[in-house]
């Protein structure tokens, strides 16, 4: 964050010295919720999305749209601090989170019943 917004981080550090870390933590959590919750609320109902803390899980095809909306929200909320020249590209990470097909409950159940069936036939 210091690399992205040195003036904001300096301001936060000064506030932390005066108000204490708890007050700054509260401000941070409130700001985080104001960004993520509002973006999440605007995702169409038919689009898969889950909000978890400071993360919005969605489908691979929708990642860039969500990331773009998060950046847009930050720019709108903090337009007095973030100029159009500021790149927000590294502010939000987009990572693929997935499980293998073998880990899906459906596949685990099929494997279990196949094993039970084979054991019955062999005994």
N, C-alpha and C positions, 0 to 999 in steps of 0.2 A: 504494500500500500504506500510505503514511503516513496518508492520509485514512481508510482502512478500519480500520487497526490501529496507532494511534500508539504505544501502549505496547510492542507487539511490535517495531516498527521501532526504537524508542529502545533497547530491550534488544539488538537485533541490532547496532546501531551501536556500543554499548559493547563488546560481545563482539568486534566486528571490530577495535576499537582495541587490545584486549588480545591476541587470538589471531591477528589478521591476516586478510586477505580470503580467502586460500586455504582456511582452516579453515571459515570461514562459507560459502564457496561449496560446500564439500563437504557441510555440514549442509543447505544449501538443496537441493542435488541429491538427497540422500538423502530429504529430506522430500517433494520433488516426486515421486520414484519411488514412495514409500510411498502417495501419494495416487493417482496416475494408474495405476500398474500394478495395484494392488488393485482399483480400479474396473473396469479393463479385463478382469481375470480373471473378474469376475462378470457380464460381458455374455454372454447366451446365445449358444451356438455358431451358431445359425441367424440371428442378427442380424449384419448387416455392420458391422464395426468394425475399425479399424486404429489402433494406438498409435504415435505419432511424437513423440518427445521429451516435450514438455509439452502434448500434444494428443491427442485421441481423435477420429478421423474416423469418422463414422457417417452413416446416412441422415437426411434432413430430419425424418422422423416420429419419430426416436429421440433427437433433440438434447436436448429438455427432460428426458427420462429420464436421460440421461448426465449432464447438468448437475446435476440434482437429486442423483444418486448421488455426484458429486464434492463437492458442498456438504455432503452427509450425512457423507461420509468425513472432511472437514476438521473438521466439528463434533465427530465422535467422537474424532479424534486430538488435538484441541486444545481440549477442553471446559473445561480449566482456564484458558484464555485468552479463548476466544470464548464469550460469553454468548448465551442465546437471543435477546436483543434485537439482537445484531449482525446486520446484513443482509449476506449473502454474495452478493447478486444481481449485483454488479459484479466479483466475484472471478474468475469464469470467463467468458470471452467465447464467445458462440455465433455463428459466422458461417457463412454458406452459401458453400461452396467448390464450384464446378462448372466444367465445361467445356461448350462449345457442342456441339451434335450434329455440326457440321461437323468438329470436332476429334477425334471418336471414330475410332479406327483402322478400324473397319468402314466408316464413311462415306468416309474417305480412300481406302481400298482400292477401294471401288466407283467413286469419282470417277476414280481412276487408270485402272482397267480400262476404264471408259467412254471416257476420253480415248484410250487405246491402240486400242480397237476403232474409234472414229470416225476416227482417223488412218489405220488400215489400210484402211478403206472409202474414204477420200478419196484414197488414194495408189494 
